[in-house]
Amino acid sequence: MVIVFSLFSVVLLTLSRQGLIMMLVGLVFFSLTTFEKKEKWTLILLVVVAIISIGLFYESIEKIYSGYYYRFQTESQRIGYWEVALEDMKDTIIYGQGGQGGYSSVGIKPHSAFLYLHYAFGSLAAFSYVLWIFYLVFSVKRLICSNVVDLTSKIEGFLYMSIFFMAQFTTVFAPSNYGFILALAIFERKTNVIQGAKNYGR
């Protein structure tokens, strides 16, 4: 719980809109998991510590709130690369700009794994990556529909995959980030339970 609160504070201080949304999604799934495990005390503890923190660090939290309010009022500069995406993809359909490239014509690397791979290495790499993402989505469906995995593991597996999936639109290349690849690794470990059960004829 100490690590959780430490990371909460880091996310809040970044003033990242995507980070805030992903953190809230994580909190929702955390709540569902604690109710399923009948460990409501962890959720109660989280709320109590949050209330105490607001009281102790009211001024700092007020500044953070003002920062987020400003951020949500301003238009994101990242929209620009979507407006020129089709033209940029035409220029990199066979081969890309190389490993040090991946830039959109607006001068920034897109916070989209698909577009980044397309610009850096061409369409073959980008669409191969998309096929892998579809495979992971299929794995989520298999996990949820499995009768050898408990409900808590299903919720947790869906959460970890959701984190990795959302990262496809919030960071340049999610697999290069340790946090996101760790979430994917935990998800794949949970899907291996299904395969292991099949191998033993369960």
DRENMARFI-994063 format. One record per residue: x, y, z of N, C-alpha, C in turn. Coordinates in pm, 1 decimal, padded with zeros to 6 digits. Atoms other than C-alpha are relative to their C-alpha. Layout:
{{X,Y,Z},{X,Y,Z},{X,Y,Z}};
...
***
This chain:
{{00082.8,-00119.9,00000.0},{00000.0,00000.0,00000.0},{00086.9,00125.9,00000.0}};
{{-00092.8,-00113.9,-00000.2},{00295.7,00231.5,00067.4},{00047.1,00029.3,-00142.0}};
{{-00044.0,-00016.1,00138.9},{00419.5,00170.2,-00287.7},{-00112.4,00058.9,-00084.6}};
{{00115.7,-00049.1,00075.5},{00068.4,00229.5,-00424.5},{-00017.2,00150.1,00018.7}};
{{00018.0,-00143.1,-00027.0},{00037.5,00568.7,-00252.7},{00115.9,00082.0,-00053.9}};
{{-00115.9,-00070.5,00055.5},{00388.7,00665.5,-00358.3},{-00017.2,00020.6,-00150.0}};
{{00020.7,-00009.7,00145.0},{00304.7,00592.0,-00721.4},{-00117.5,00090.8,-00034.4}};
{{00112.3,-00093.3,00019.9},{-00028.0,00775.9,-00690.1},{00052.2,00143.5,-00003.5}};
{{-00051.5,-00136.8,-00008.8},{00160.6,01089.0,-00587.8},{00084.9,00033.9,-00121.8}};
{{-00082.5,-00024.0,00119.0},{00405.4,01049.9,-00877.3},{-00088.1,00030.5,-00120.8}};
{{00092.0,-00021.0,00112.9},{00119.6,01021.8,-01129.3},{-00064.7,00137.4,00008.9}};
{{00067.9,-00129.2,-00017.2},{-00059.3,01324.8,-00984.2},{00094.0,00116.5,-00029.1}};
{{-00095.5,-00109.4,00019.3},{00255.1,01539.2,-00991.5},{00041.2,00017.4,-00146.0}};
{{-00034.8,-00013.0,00141.8},{00312.4,01466.5,-01361.7},{-00100.0,00087.7,-00075.1}};
{{00109.2,-00074.2,00066.1},{-00016.8,01646.4,-01446.5},{-00033.6,-00061.2,-00136.4}};
{{00030.7,00070.7,00124.6},{-00060.9,01384.2,-01717.8},{-00147.1,-00039.6,-00002.4}};
{{00142.7,00034.4,00011.1},{-00421.4,01356.3,-01833.2},{-00018.8,-00148.8,-00022.9}};
{{00009.5,00143.5,00024.2},{-00367.9,01006.1,-01968.2},{00035.0,-00078.9,00125.0}};
{{-00039.6,00068.5,-00122.5},{-00189.6,00905.1,-01647.9},{-00110.4,00002.3,00104.0}};
{{00109.4,-00011.8,-00096.3},{-00478.0,01032.7,-01435.9},{-00114.3,-00094.5,-00035.9}};
{{00110.0,00087.1,00044.2},{-00737.7,00846.5,-01643.5},{00034.5,-00146.5,00023.2}};
{{-00040.9,00139.2,-00019.3},{-00537.8,00521.4,-01634.5},{00004.7,-00036.0,00148.5}};
{{-00001.9,00024.9,-00143.5},{-00492.6,00557.6,-01258.4},{-00141.9,-00022.1,00052.8}};
{{00139.0,00014.9,-00043.1},{-00868.7,00600.4,-01210.6},{-00057.5,-00134.9,-00045.3}};
{{00043.4,00131.3,00048.0},{-00933.2,00292.0,-01425.6},{00055.1,-00109.3,00091.6}};
{{-00060.7,00096.5,-00091.4},{-00690.1,00099.7,-01205.1},{-00070.4,-00004.2,00134.3}};
{{00070.6,-00006.1,-00128.2},{-00872.1,00217.0,-00891.6},{-00134.9,-00070.7,-00006.7}};
{{00129.6,00066.1,00017.7},{-01205.9,00095.8,-01029.8},{00016.3,-00151.7,00006.1}};
{{-00022.0,00144.6,00001.4},{-01068.4,-00251.8,-01099.0},{00052.8,-00050.1,00134.0}};
{{-00047.5,00036.1,-00133.5},{-00888.4,-00253.9,-00763.5},{-00118.6,-00016.7,00094.8}};
{{00120.3,00008.1,-00083.6},{-01223.6,-00188.6,-00595.8},{-00077.8,-00127.8,-00028.3}};
{{00072.8,00122.1,00037.0},{-01389.0,-00472.4,-00788.8},{00070.3,-00124.0,00056.4}};
{{-00076.7,00114.6,-00047.8},{-01108.0,-00711.2,-00693.4},{-00011.9,-00016.1,00151.2}};
{{00008.9,00009.0,-00146.3},{-01122.8,-00625.1,-00321.7},{-00137.5,-00049.4,00043.6}};
{{00133.6,00049.4,-00032.9},{-01499.4,-00683.0,-00316.4},{-00012.4,-00148.7,-00029.2}};
{{00005.4,00141.6,00035.7},{-01454.7,-01017.3,-00491.7},{00075.2,-00084.4,00102.9}};
{{-00079.8,00073.8,-00098.9},{-01187.1,-01125.0,-00242.4},{-00055.2,00014.1,00142.1}};
{{00056.3,-00030.3,-00132.7},{-01404.0,-00997.1,00045.9},{00105.9,00061.8,00091.4}};
{{-00101.2,-00072.4,-00076.4},{-01114.2,-00777.0,00154.3},{-00029.4,00149.7,-00008.3}};
{{00043.3,-00139.1,00009.4},{-01306.7,-00453.1,00179.6},{00085.0,00092.3,00086.6}};
{{-00081.6,-00082.6,-00088.6},{-01071.0,-00335.3,00453.4},{00109.4,00073.7,-00076.5}};
{{-00105.2,-00066.5,00077.9},{-00805.1,-00256.8,00191.7},{-00054.8,00124.5,-00068.9}};
{{00063.4,-00114.9,00065.0},{-01047.2,-00027.7,00007.5},{-00031.2,00107.9,00103.0}};
{{00028.6,-00095.9,-00107.6},{-01154.6,00134.2,00336.8},{00128.0,00070.9,00042.9}};
{{-00129.3,-00057.9,-00036.6},{-00787.9,00185.7,00427.4},{00044.8,00102.5,-00103.0}};
{{-00036.8,-00090.4,00108.7},{-00726.9,00345.7,00088.1},{-00074.9,00132.3,00012.3}};
{{00082.6,-00121.2,-00013.1},{-01014.6,00591.1,00140.6},{00042.8,00082.0,00121.6}};
{{-00040.5,-00070.0,-00122.5},{-00906.8,00674.2,00497.0},{00132.3,00073.7,-00019.1}};
{{-00130.6,-00062.5,00022.9},{-00545.7,00742.0,00396.5},{-00012.9,00116.0,-00097.8}};
{{00022.3,-00107.9,00096.9},{-00667.6,00951.2,00101.2},{-00057.8,00123.6,00068.9}};
{{00060.9,-00112.0,-00072.4},{-00882.8,01165.8,00332.2},{00102.1,00068.4,00089.9}};
{{-00104.2,-00055.9,-00086.9},{-00595.5,01210.0,00580.0},{00101.5,00079.3,-00082.7}};
{{-00097.4,-00067.0,00086.5},{-00360.7,01301.3,00293.9},{-00052.8,00134.4,-00048.5}};
{{00061.3,-00125.7,00044.7},{-00604.2,01565.2,00167.2},{00007.5,00104.3,00111.1}};
{{-00006.7,-00092.2,-00112.9},{-00613.4,01717.3,00515.8},{00140.6,00051.6,00026.0}};
{{-00138.1,-00037.4,-00030.5},{-00235.5,01717.8,00559.6},{00065.0,00082.3,-00111.3}};
{{-00065.0,-00065.2,00114.7},{-00141.1,01832.4,00209.3},{-00101.7,00078.0,-00084.2}};
{{00110.0,-00068.3,00069.7},{-00442.5,02047.1,00123.6},{00051.5,00100.7,-00102.8}};
{{-00049.5,-00104.1,00090.5},{-00243.4,02333.6,-00031.6},{00064.3,-00060.6,-00125.0}};
{{-00064.2,00065.5,00113.9},{-00035.3,02102.7,-00249.9},{-00103.4,-00064.5,-00092.4}};
{{00104.5,00064.9,00079.1},{-00343.7,01909.8,-00361.4},{-00081.5,00103.8,-00076.5}};
{{00073.1,-00107.4,00067.9},{-00518.8,02237.0,-00444.5},{00076.4,00048.2,-00123.1}};
{{-00082.2,-00039.6,00114.1},{-00226.5,02333.2,-00670.0},{-00006.1,-00105.5,-00110.3}};
{{00009.1,00109.1,00098.1},{-00237.1,01991.9,-00837.8},{-00134.9,00004.3,-00071.2}};
{{00133.8,-00010.9,00058.7},{-00612.8,02031.2,-00890.4},{-00006.0,00113.2,-00101.6}};
{{-00001.4,-00114.6,00092.1},{-00558.3,02373.4,-01048.7},{00077.2,-00034.1,-00127.1}};
{{-00079.3,00040.7,00115.5},{-00292.3,02223.8,-01274.6},{-00078.5,-00089.6,-00093.9}};
{{00081.2,00089.1,00082.5},{-00522.9,01947.4,-01394.9},{-00116.1,00074.4,-00064.6}};
{{00111.0,-00079.1,00055.7},{-00808.6,02194.4,-01442.1},{00047.2,00076.6,-00123.1}};
{{-00057.5,-00072.4,00113.6},{-00584.2,02400.6,-01668.7},{00029.8,-00095.3,-00115.5}};
{{-00036.6,00096.8,00102.7},{-00460.6,02091.7,-01854.3},{-00121.7,-00049.8,-00077.7}};
{{00119.9,00049.8,00066.9},{-00812.1,01969.0,-01928.7},{-00071.0,00109.4,-00079.2}};
{{00059.4,-00111.1,00075.5},{-00908.4,02314.4,-02056.9},{00075.8,00029.1,-00128.8}};
{{-00082.4,-00029.3,00117.2},{-00624.7,02328.6,-02310.1},{-00006.4,-00114.6,-00100.7}};
{{00003.2,00100.6,00106.6},{-00616.4,02145.9,-02643.1},{00133.8,-00071.3,-00007.7}};
{{-00122.6,00078.5,00006.2},{-00363.8,01866.2,-02672.7},{00071.4,00022.3,-00132.5}};
{{-00080.5,-00017.0,00121.2},{-00079.6,01922.5,-02919.4},{00016.9,-00132.1,-00074.6}};
{{-00019.6,00130.2,00061.6},{-00082.1,01551.3,-02989.9},{-00104.3,-00031.0,-00107.3}};
{{00103.2,00023.8,00101.6},{-00391.1,01580.4,-03210.0},{00056.1,00026.0,-00139.1}};
{{-00054.0,-00040.1,00129.7},{-00182.1,01733.0,-03487.5},{00051.1,-00114.9,-00083.8}};
{{-00056.9,00108.4,00081.0},{-00009.1,01410.7,-03589.9},{-00106.4,-00093.6,-00055.3}};
{{00108.2,00080.1,00057.5},{-00343.2,01235.9,-03643.2},{-00054.4,00064.7,-00127.1}};
{{00052.0,-00071.8,00117.1},{-00445.6,01504.2,-03892.7},{00083.8,-00024.1,-00125.0}};
{{-00089.0,00023.5,00115.3},{-00145.4,01425.4,-04113.2},{00042.0,-00146.4,-00008.5}};
{{-00042.0,00140.6,-00009.3},{-00127.4,01051.8,-04037.9},{-00003.3,-00071.1,-00135.6}};
{{00011.4,00070.7,00128.9},{-00248.8,00927.3,-04379.2},{00112.1,00039.1,-00095.9}};
{{-00107.2,-00045.3,00088.3},{00001.1,01140.3,-04570.3},{00135.5,-00053.0,00047.3}};
{{-00127.0,00050.6,-00053.4},{00286.1,01038.5,-04339.9},{00014.2,-00150.0,-00022.5}};
{{-00004.1,00144.3,00021.3},{00192.9,00670.8,-04373.9},{00032.0,-00033.2,-00145.3}};
{{-00031.0,00021.9,00141.6},{00209.9,00699.2,-04752.6},{00150.9,00011.1,-00024.2}};
{{-00144.2,-00022.1,00018.9},{00568.6,00823.0,-04724.9},{00085.5,-00111.6,00061.1}};
{{-00078.0,00105.5,-00067.2},{00672.0,00526.1,-04506.5},{-00062.7,-00137.4,-00021.0}};
{{00073.2,00124.9,00020.7},{00463.3,00247.3,-04658.0},{00093.1,-00118.3,-00026.8}};
{{-00094.7,00107.9,00029.8},{00765.8,00044.6,-04777.7},{00106.1,-00010.8,00108.8}};
{{-00101.2,-00001.9,-00105.7},{01038.6,00144.0,-04533.5},{-00012.4,00132.4,00075.9}};
{{00015.3,-00117.3,-00085.2},{01058.3,00392.3,-04249.2},{00126.0,00083.5,00011.0}};
{{-00108.9,-00095.0,-00020.6},{01296.6,00650.1,-04112.3},{00116.6,-00061.4,00076.8}};
{{-00106.0,00064.8,-00076.7},{01503.0,00399.5,-03913.0},{-00025.5,00005.5,00149.6}};
{{00020.2,00012.0,-00143.5},{01540.0,00321.8,-03545.1},{00003.2,00131.2,00075.7}};
{{-00005.7,-00129.7,-00066.5},{01623.9,00681.5,-03452.8},{-00107.7,00094.5,-00050.5}};
{{00105.5,-00084.0,00056.4},{01327.7,00810.6,-03651.6},{-00133.5,-00021.4,00067.5}};
{{00134.0,00017.1,-00053.5},{00957.0,00763.2,-03613.6},{-00072.9,00130.8,00021.1}};
{{00059.4,-00132.2,-00019.4},{00871.6,01132.0,-03640.5},{-00113.2,00026.7,-00099.6}};
{{00107.0,-00045.8,00087.1},{00549.6,01271.7,-03778.8},{00047.1,00125.6,-00072.3}};
{{-00039.1,-00120.4,00074.6},{00565.1,01556.6,-04031.8},{-00021.8,00126.9,00081.2}};
{{00017.4,-00117.7,-00085.7},{00454.0,01791.3,-03752.4},{00117.7,00016.6,00095.6}};
{{-00123.8,-00016.5,-00073.5},{00792.1,01729.7,-03589.2},{00011.4,-00071.9,00132.5}};
{{-00006.5,00074.4,-00126.2},{00712.1,01500.2,-03296.3},{-00027.1,-00148.1,-00025.1}};
{{00033.3,00141.7,00008.7},{00698.6,01127.7,-03237.0},{-00143.2,-00019.6,00051.0}};
{{00139.6,00017.0,-00042.2},{00332.0,01023.8,-03220.0},{-00012.7,-00090.3,00121.9}};
{{00027.6,00086.3,-00115.0},{00200.4,00881.9,-02894.3},{-00098.2,-00108.8,-00044.3}};
{{00075.7,00111.4,00056.9},{00072.2,00582.6,-03088.2},{00101.1,-00102.5,-00048.2}};
{{-00097.1,00102.7,00037.3},{00266.3,00257.7,-03117.3},{-00009.3,-00033.5,-00148.3}};
{{00018.7,00034.2,00140.6},{00116.6,00183.0,-03458.6},{00064.7,00104.3,-00090.8}};
{{-00055.6,-00105.2,00085.1},{00206.7,00520.7,-03609.8},{00151.5,00008.6,00014.6}};
{{-00144.4,-00006.6,-00020.5},{00551.3,00521.7,-03451.6},{00071.2,-00109.7,-00079.7}};
{{-00063.0,00110.5,00072.3},{00636.0,00177.7,-03593.2},{-00008.3,00020.6,-00150.9}};
{{00017.0,-00024.8,00143.3},{00497.3,00276.4,-03933.0},{00103.3,00101.2,-00048.8}};
{{-00093.9,-00104.1,00041.6},{00710.2,00591.3,-03949.3},{00145.3,-00045.9,00013.6}};
{{-00138.9,00040.0,-00025.4},{01022.7,00425.0,-03808.1},{00044.0,-00119.2,-00084.3}};
{{-00041.4,00125.8,00064.4},{01016.3,00082.1,-03977.8},{-00088.6,-00043.5,-00116.5}};
{{00083.7,00033.9,00114.4},{00740.9,00081.6,-04240.8},{-00126.7,-00073.9,00038.7}};
{{00133.0,00055.8,-00023.9},{00395.7,-00070.8,-04278.8},{00004.3,-00145.8,00046.7}};
{{-00006.0,00141.8,-00038.1},{00503.8,-00436.7,-04241.1},{00016.2,-00014.1,00151.4}};
{{-00020.9,00004.8,-00144.7},{00631.3,-00377.1,-03887.3},{-00124.1,00047.4,00074.6}};
{{00116.0,-00057.9,-00068.5},{00328.6,-00165.0,-03793.8},{-00117.9,-00095.9,00001.4}};
{{00116.3,00088.8,00006.7},{00065.2,-00410.4,-03914.2},{00026.7,-00134.7,00066.8}};
{{-00034.3,00120.7,-00076.2},{00251.9,-00708.7,-03768.1},{-00025.6,00023.9,00147.9}};
{{00023.5,-00036.8,-00140.5},{00234.7,-00529.4,-03434.5},{-00150.1,00000.8,00029.4}};
{{00146.2,-00003.1,-00017.5},{-00140.4,-00473.7,-03479.7},{-00055.6,-00142.0,00011.5}};
{{00043.9,00139.1,-00007.9},{-00188.8,-00847.1,-03541.5},{00030.4,-00059.5,00137.2}};
{{-00035.7,00046.9,-00134.0},{-00006.5,-00917.2,-03214.8},{-00097.5,00054.9,00104.5}};
{{00096.3,-00061.4,-00092.4},{-00238.3,-00674.3,-03032.8},{-00134.3,-00072.6,-00009.1}};
{{00124.9,00075.1,00017.6},{-00540.0,-00855.7,-03180.5},{00008.4,-00135.9,00068.5}};
{{-00019.5,00129.1,-00067.5},{-00395.0,-01183.5,-03052.4},{-00016.0,00016.2,00151.1}};
{{00011.8,-00026.1,-00143.5},{-00368.3,-01032.5,-02703.0},{-00145.6,00024.3,00039.3}};
{{00142.4,-00023.9,-00025.7},{-00729.1,-00913.8,-02722.5},{-00075.7,-00132.2,00000.6}};
{{00061.3,00133.0,00002.8},{-00831.7,-01267.7,-02817.9},{00032.7,-00077.1,00127.9}};
{{-00040.1,00066.3,-00124.6},{-00635.7,-01391.6,-02514.7},{-00083.7,00048.3,00117.5}};
{{00087.2,-00054.5,-00104.4},{-00844.9,-01160.6,-02294.7},{-00134.6,-00071.3,-00002.1}};
{{00128.3,00067.8,00014.9},{-01162.7,-01317.0,-02431.7},{00010.1,-00143.4,00051.9}};
{{-00020.5,00137.9,-00045.3},{-01021.5,-01665.0,-02367.1},{00010.6,-00007.3,00151.3}};
{{-00015.0,-00003.6,-00145.4},{-00928.6,-01569.7,-02011.0},{-00135.0,00019.7,00068.3}};
{{00129.6,-00031.3,-00061.4},{-01271.9,-01425.2,-01932.7},{-00096.8,-00116.2,-00012.3}};
{{00094.1,00110.4,00024.6},{-01457.7,-01722.6,-02082.0},{00047.6,-00133.1,00059.5}};
{{-00054.4,00125.1,-00053.2},{-01236.2,-01983.7,-01912.1},{-00073.2,-00043.8,00126.3}};
{{00062.9,00053.5,-00120.9},{-01386.4,-02212.2,-01648.6},{00103.0,-00055.1,00098.6}};
{{-00105.2,00046.6,-00090.8},{-01048.2,-02290.5,-01486.6},{00069.1,00117.1,00069.6}};
{{-00058.4,-00120.3,-00059.6},{-00971.5,-01933.1,-01379.6},{-00104.7,00065.2,00089.0}};
{{00095.3,-00062.2,-00092.1},{-01133.5,-01769.5,-01077.3},{-00029.9,00143.5,-00042.0}};
{{00047.2,-00131.8,00040.9},{-01319.9,-01439.4,-01105.9},{00102.1,00109.3,00030.3}};
{{-00099.6,-00100.6,-00035.7},{-01050.1,-01239.6,-00926.4},{00111.6,00006.5,-00104.3}};
{{-00105.6,00003.8,00102.1},{-00785.3,-01354.3,-01175.5},{-00049.8,00055.4,-00133.0}};
{{00057.2,-00055.0,00123.6},{-01019.3,-01265.9,-01461.9},{-00001.6,00152.3,00004.2}};
{{00004.0,-00145.6,-00014.9},{-01067.4,-00913.8,-01327.2},{00140.8,00058.2,-00008.6}};
{{-00137.8,-00048.9,00000.3},{-00694.3,-00869.2,-01265.0},{00062.1,-00011.2,-00139.0}};
{{-00053.2,00018.4,00134.3},{-00603.2,-01012.4,-01606.1},{-00053.5,00103.6,-00096.8}};
{{00062.1,-00100.6,00086.5},{-00848.4,-00779.8,-01780.1},{00059.1,00137.2,00028.7}};
{{-00058.9,-00128.4,-00037.2},{-00704.4,-00485.1,-01585.3},{00139.9,00015.2,-00059.2}};
{{-00137.5,-00009.5,00049.5},{-00342.1,-00563.1,-01677.0},{00002.9,00017.2,-00151.7}};
{{00004.7,-00013.8,00144.6},{-00430.4,-00603.8,-02042.0},{-00054.4,00136.6,-00039.5}};
{{00056.2,-00132.1,00027.9},{-00636.0,-00283.2,-02032.1},{00107.4,00107.1,00011.8}};
{{-00109.6,-00094.8,-00018.1},{-00332.9,-00094.4,-01899.8},{00090.7,-00000.6,-00123.1}};
{{-00089.0,00009.9,00116.3},{-00115.7,-00225.2,-02183.7},{-00069.5,00050.8,-00125.9}};
{{00072.5,-00042.8,00119.7},{-00387.8,-00161.8,-02443.7},{-00013.3,00152.3,-00004.6}};
{{00012.1,-00146.3,-00003.3},{-00447.2,00197.7,-02331.6},{00131.8,00067.5,-00030.2}};
{{-00132.3,-00057.5,00024.3},{-00073.3,00255.6,-02348.6},{00030.8,00012.5,-00148.7}};
{{-00022.6,-00009.4,00144.3},{-00091.6,00205.0,-02726.2},{-00034.9,00138.7,-00053.3}};
{{00045.4,-00132.3,00044.2},{-00251.7,00550.4,-02746.5},{00047.2,00112.1,00092.3}};
{{-00044.8,-00101.8,-00094.5},{-00076.5,00729.8,-02460.5},{00152.0,00011.4,00007.6}};
{{-00146.3,-00005.8,-00000.1},{00293.6,00657.5,-02519.6},{00051.4,-00040.0,-00137.1}};
{{-00054.8,00024.8,00133.9},{00523.6,00628.7,-02818.3},{00004.9,-00149.2,-00032.1}};
{{-00012.1,00143.6,00025.1},{00600.4,00256.5,-02787.6},{-00007.0,-00072.6,00133.2}};
{{00026.3,00059.2,-00132.0},{00449.7,00071.6,-02490.0},{00098.0,-00111.0,00039.8}};
{{-00090.8,00108.3,-00041.4},{00676.5,-00241.3,-02499.2},{00136.8,00047.3,00047.2}};
{{-00129.2,-00050.6,-00045.6},{00979.7,-00018.5,-02435.2},{-00007.5,00055.7,00141.9}};
{{00019.8,-00052.3,-00135.4},{00831.7,00092.4,-02101.2},{-00012.8,-00116.1,00097.7}};
{{-00002.0,00112.8,-00092.5},{00904.8,-00140.2,-01808.6},{-00134.5,-00020.0,00067.9}};
{{00128.4,00011.5,-00069.2},{00576.9,-00063.2,-01632.2},{-00105.9,-00069.2,-00084.5}};
{{00101.1,00058.3,00088.3},{00363.1,-00154.0,-01932.1},{00032.2,-00144.8,-00036.5}};
{{-00036.4,00136.7,00037.2},{00559.9,-00464.0,-02029.1},{-00013.7,-00092.6,00120.2}};
{{00022.2,00079.4,-00121.3},{00540.1,-00581.7,-01666.1},{-00147.6,-00036.8,00011.7}};
{{00144.6,00028.0,-00002.6},{00160.1,-00550.7,-01679.9},{-00034.2,-00109.4,-00100.3}};
{{00025.5,00102.0,00102.1},{00160.8,-00756.1,-02001.2},{00052.3,-00136.0,00044.3}};
{{-00058.6,00126.5,-00045.7},{00388.6,-01020.8,-01848.0},{-00088.9,-00067.1,00105.2}};
{{00090.3,00054.9,-00102.0},{00153.5,-01063.0,-01549.3},{-00126.6,-00053.8,-00066.0}};
{{00118.7,00046.1,00073.5},{-00141.5,-01089.7,-01788.4},{00027.6,-00133.5,-00068.3}};
{{-00031.7,00123.4,00071.3},{00032.8,-01359.2,-01994.0},{00018.8,-00116.5,00097.2}};
{{-00013.5,00105.0,-00100.6},{00115.0,-01552.8,-01676.7},{-00137.9,-00055.0,00037.2}};
{{00135.8,00043.5,-00034.0},{-00256.5,-01563.1,-01597.7},{-00062.3,-00080.4,-00113.9}};
{{00053.3,00076.8,00112.2},{-00341.7,-01684.4,-01948.6},{00067.8,-00135.9,-00009.4}};
{{-00070.0,00129.1,00000.8},{-00080.1,-01961.7,-01910.1},{-00067.5,-00101.9,00089.9}};
{{00074.8,00090.4,-00087.9},{-00298.8,-02105.3,-01634.0},{-00099.4,-00081.3,-00082.3}};
{{00097.5,00068.4,00085.9},{-00557.7,-02191.1,-01900.5},{00067.9,-00109.5,-00079.5}};
{{-00072.0,00098.0,00081.4},{-00302.6,-02363.3,-02121.6},{00048.9,-00115.9,00085.8}};
{{-00046.4,00104.1,-00089.5},{-00159.2,-02552.3,-01824.6},{-00110.8,-00096.0,00039.5}};
{{00114.6,00083.3,-00035.4},{-00504.8,-02677.0,-01727.9},{-00038.2,-00092.6,-00114.7}};
{{00031.6,00082.3,00117.1},{-00564.4,-02800.9,-02083.2},{00101.6,-00113.4,-00014.6}};
{{-00103.6,00103.1,00012.8},{-00232.5,-02985.9,-02085.0},{-00017.4,-00113.2,00098.4}};
{{00022.4,00102.2,-00101.7},{-00330.1,-03171.1,-01768.4},{-00140.0,-00060.0,-00009.8}};
{{00130.1,00062.0,00026.2},{-00672.2,-03252.8,-01910.6},{-00110.3,00044.1,00092.2}};
{{00102.9,-00048.0,-00090.6},{-00870.0,-03042.9,-01667.0},{-00113.4,00065.7,-00077.3}};
***
